[in-house]
Amino acid sequence: MNHQHICPFCSSLLLSHIRSGKLYWFCPHCYQEIPYGIENNNYQKTLIVKEEEKKIEGKRNHGLRNSLPPEMLLDQVTKLASRRYFEEYLQSQWQRMVKEQEHISLMILALELSKSLQYSGDKELFETYLKQFANIIVSVAKRPSDLVARYESEKFMVLLPYTHGSVALHLADEIERKFIDLKISSDKHQHQILSYRLGVASVNPNPQLSPESLIQTAFSALSQATVKGDDLVIFYATI
C-alpha cells in the first residue's frame, strides 16, 4: 500500500477530503490534516523538523510553568490547567501560530447541571460531575499541544493549536457522543445533568488580531448555542 495514504502520526488509513477548494488527507483517528500530494519522505522530513520545534516549545512551556506558583497551575478540583495558565499558554501559542501561519481553534464548553443539584449543597456530587466531564474532554483533546483548562465554575476551555475549525468540530462531535453516555449513566442514578453548550472559534492569526479576539468569538458562539435551547448544541464561528 502507498505509505502516502498512511497517517504519519498514528499509522491509520487516511481519507481524502476537500476544504476551501484544496485537497487534503484527513486522519479520522487522530484528526490531523496532511497536505495532499506531498511525497512521504519529504513529509517525514517536515515532521522531524516539527518534532524538534515541539521539543523547544516544550522547554519554553516548562519555563512558563516554573514561572507560576504551583497553586496557580492547576484547578484543584478537576486537576485541569487553571485559567491563569490557560491565558499564559494562549499567548505563547498565538505568537507561535502567527509566526508559522497555522490555524488555532478554541472550544468553550459550559456544563449545565440541574438546579436541584446546584442548590442541594452536595458539593461532593457536584465536583464528581465536574471531574467526569473534565475526563471526557481530556480523553478527546489529547494531542501534545492541546490544552484543557477550567475557566470558570462550570466552563471549560480547550485550546487546539495547529487545528482548523473543521477538525475542532470533529473533536466536538466526539465529546458530544461521550457526554451522552455520561448523561444516560447519571439518569439511571436519578442524578440529572441537563446538558452542555459548546462554542467553537477558529482563526489563522495575524499580527492585526489578538488572542482576546479568539476568546470573544468563542464566547459569542457559546451564546448562540445557548439561544438555540436544544439539549446538546454545537455552534461554529470563525474569525
C-alpha positions as CSV (number, residue, x, y, z in Angstrom):
1,M,0.0,0.0,0.0
2,N,1.2,3.5,-0.7
3,H,2.6,5.0,2.5
4,Q,1.3,8.3,1.4
5,H,-2.1,7.0,2.4
6,I,-1.0,6.2,6.0
7,C,-1.1,8.8,8.7
8,P,2.4,9.5,9.8
9,F,1.2,10.4,13.3
10,C,-0.8,7.3,14.2
11,S,-0.4,4.9,11.2
12,S,-4.2,4.8,10.5
13,L,-5.6,5.0,7.0
14,L,-6.1,8.5,5.6
15,L,-9.2,9.8,3.9
16,S,-9.2,12.3,1.1
17,H,-11.3,15.5,1.6
18,I,-11.7,19.0,0.2
19,R,-11.5,22.2,2.1
20,S,-11.5,25.7,0.6
21,G,-11.1,24.2,-2.8
22,K,-7.9,22.3,-1.8
23,L,-7.3,18.6,-1.4
24,Y,-6.1,17.2,2.0
25,W,-5.6,13.9,3.6
26,F,-7.6,13.6,6.8
27,C,-7.0,11.1,9.6
28,P,-10.3,10.0,11.2
29,H,-8.4,8.6,14.2
30,C,-6.2,11.5,15.4
31,Y,-7.9,14.2,13.3
32,Q,-4.8,15.5,11.7
33,E,-4.8,17.1,8.3
34,I,-1.9,16.4,5.8
35,P,-1.3,18.4,2.6
36,Y,-2.3,16.4,-0.5
37,G,0.4,15.5,-3.0
38,I,3.4,15.8,-0.7
39,E,5.8,12.9,-1.0
40,N,6.0,10.7,2.1
41,N,9.8,11.2,2.5
42,N,9.5,14.9,2.3
43,Y,6.7,15.0,4.7
44,Q,8.7,12.8,7.1
45,K,11.5,15.4,7.0
46,T,8.9,18.0,7.8
47,L,7.7,16.0,10.7
48,I,11.3,15.7,12.1
49,V,11.7,19.4,12.0
50,K,8.3,19.9,13.7
51,E,9.2,17.4,16.4
52,E,12.4,19.3,17.1
53,E,10.4,22.6,17.3
54,K,8.0,21.0,19.7
55,K,10.8,19.9,21.9
56,I,12.0,23.5,22.0
57,E,8.4,24.7,22.7
58,G,8.1,22.1,25.4
59,K,11.1,23.6,27.2
60,R,9.5,27.1,26.8
61,N,6.3,25.8,28.3
62,H,8.2,24.1,31.1
63,G,9.7,27.5,31.8
64,L,6.3,29.1,31.7
65,R,5.1,26.5,34.3
66,N,8.0,27.2,36.5
67,S,7.3,31.0,36.4
68,L,3.9,30.4,38.1
69,P,3.3,29.3,41.7
70,P,2.2,25.6,41.8
71,E,-1.2,26.5,43.2
72,M,-1.8,28.7,40.1
73,L,-1.0,25.9,37.6
74,L,-3.9,23.6,38.2
75,D,-7.5,23.7,39.2
76,Q,-7.7,21.9,42.5
77,V,-11.0,20.1,41.8
78,T,-10.6,18.8,38.3
79,K,-6.7,18.9,38.1
80,L,-7.0,20.6,34.8
81,A,-5.0,23.6,33.8
82,S,-6.0,26.8,35.7
83,R,-7.4,29.9,34.0
84,R,-4.2,31.7,34.6
85,Y,-2.1,29.0,33.0
86,F,-4.6,28.9,30.0
87,E,-4.2,32.6,29.5
88,E,-0.4,32.3,29.5
89,Y,-0.4,29.3,27.2
90,L,-2.8,31.0,24.8
91,Q,-0.4,34.0,24.5
92,S,2.6,31.8,23.7
93,Q,0.7,29.6,21.2
94,W,-0.8,32.6,19.5
95,Q,2.6,34.1,18.8
96,R,3.8,30.7,17.5
97,M,0.8,30.3,15.1
98,V,1.3,33.9,13.8
99,K,4.9,33.0,13.1
100,E,4.1,29.7,11.4
101,Q,0.9,30.9,9.8
102,E,-1.0,28.0,11.2
103,H,-4.6,27.7,12.4
104,I,-5.6,27.7,16.1
105,S,-9.0,26.8,17.4
106,L,-10.7,27.3,20.8
107,M,-13.7,25.4,22.2
108,I,-15.7,26.7,25.2
109,L,-17.9,24.2,27.0
110,A,-20.5,25.2,29.5
111,L,-21.8,22.4,31.7
112,E,-25.4,22.8,32.8
113,L,-26.4,20.9,35.9
114,S,-29.9,20.6,37.3
115,K,-31.0,23.4,39.7
116,S,-31.9,20.7,42.3
117,L,-28.2,19.6,42.3
118,Q,-26.9,23.1,42.4
119,Y,-29.0,24.1,45.4
120,S,-28.7,20.8,47.2
121,G,-25.4,21.7,48.8
122,D,-24.0,18.3,47.8
123,K,-20.5,19.7,47.0
124,E,-19.0,16.2,46.6
125,L,-21.6,15.1,43.9
126,F,-21.2,18.5,42.1
127,E,-17.4,18.1,42.0
128,T,-17.8,14.4,40.9
129,Y,-19.7,15.6,37.8
130,L,-17.2,18.3,37.1
131,K,-14.4,15.7,37.2
132,Q,-16.3,13.2,34.9
133,F,-16.9,16.0,32.4
134,A,-13.3,17.0,32.6
135,N,-12.2,13.5,31.9
136,I,-14.3,13.3,28.8
137,I,-12.8,16.4,27.4
138,V,-9.2,15.3,28.2
139,S,-9.9,11.9,26.5
140,V,-10.6,13.7,23.3
141,A,-8.2,16.7,23.3
142,K,-5.1,14.5,24.0
143,R,-2.5,15.7,21.5
144,P,0.7,17.1,23.0
145,S,-0.1,20.7,22.1
146,D,-3.8,20.6,23.2
147,L,-4.7,22.3,26.5
148,V,-7.8,21.7,28.6
149,A,-8.5,24.2,31.3
150,R,-11.2,25.0,33.8
151,Y,-12.0,28.6,33.0
152,E,-14.9,29.3,35.4
153,S,-17.0,27.3,37.8
154,E,-18.8,25.2,35.0
155,K,-17.0,26.4,32.0
156,F,-14.0,24.7,30.3
157,M,-11.6,25.9,27.6
158,V,-10.0,23.6,25.0
159,L,-7.1,25.3,23.1
160,L,-6.2,23.5,19.9
161,P,-3.0,24.8,18.2
162,Y,-2.4,23.6,14.6
163,T,-6.1,22.9,14.3
164,H,-8.6,24.1,11.6
165,G,-12.2,24.6,12.6
166,S,-13.3,21.5,10.7
167,V,-11.0,19.4,12.8
168,A,-12.2,21.1,16.0
169,L,-15.8,20.2,15.1
170,H,-14.8,16.5,14.7
171,L,-13.5,16.7,18.2
172,A,-16.6,18.4,19.4
173,D,-18.7,15.6,17.9
174,E,-16.7,13.1,19.8
175,I,-17.2,15.0,23.1
176,E,-20.9,15.0,22.4
177,R,-21.0,11.2,21.9
178,K,-19.2,10.6,25.2
179,F,-21.3,13.1,27.1
180,I,-24.5,11.3,26.0
181,D,-23.1,8.1,27.6
182,L,-22.4,10.1,30.8
183,K,-25.9,11.6,30.8
184,I,-27.5,8.2,30.4
185,S,-25.5,6.8,33.3
186,S,-26.4,9.7,35.5
187,D,-30.1,9.5,34.7
188,K,-30.0,5.8,35.8
189,H,-28.9,7.0,39.2
190,Q,-31.5,9.8,39.2
191,H,-28.8,12.5,39.1
192,Q,-29.9,15.0,36.5
193,I,-27.4,16.6,34.2
194,L,-29.3,18.9,32.0
195,S,-26.9,19.5,29.1
196,Y,-23.9,21.4,28.0
197,R,-23.3,24.2,25.5
198,L,-20.3,24.3,23.2
199,G,-18.9,27.2,21.2
200,V,-16.1,26.8,18.7
201,A,-13.9,29.5,17.2
202,S,-11.0,29.1,14.7
203,V,-8.6,31.5,13.1
204,N,-5.4,31.7,11.1
205,P,-4.0,34.5,13.3
206,N,-2.1,37.5,12.0
207,P,-0.4,40.5,13.8
208,Q,-3.6,42.6,13.4
209,L,-5.6,40.2,15.6
210,S,-5.2,39.5,19.3
211,P,-5.7,36.3,21.4
212,E,-8.6,38.0,23.1
213,S,-10.4,38.1,19.8
214,L,-10.4,34.3,19.7
215,I,-11.9,34.1,23.2
216,Q,-14.5,36.7,22.4
217,T,-15.6,34.9,19.2
218,A,-15.8,31.6,21.0
219,F,-17.9,33.2,23.7
220,S,-20.2,34.6,21.0
221,A,-20.5,31.1,19.6
222,L,-21.4,29.8,23.0
223,S,-24.1,32.4,23.4
224,Q,-25.6,31.5,20.1
225,A,-25.6,27.8,21.1
226,T,-27.4,28.7,24.3
227,V,-30.0,30.7,22.5
228,K,-30.8,27.6,20.4
229,G,-32.1,26.0,23.5
230,D,-31.7,22.4,22.4
231,D,-30.3,19.7,24.7
232,L,-26.9,19.5,23.0
233,V,-25.8,22.3,20.7
234,I,-22.6,22.8,18.8
235,F,-22.2,26.2,17.1
236,Y,-19.2,27.1,15.0
237,A,-17.9,30.6,14.4
238,T,-14.7,31.7,12.7
239,I,-12.7,35.0,12.6
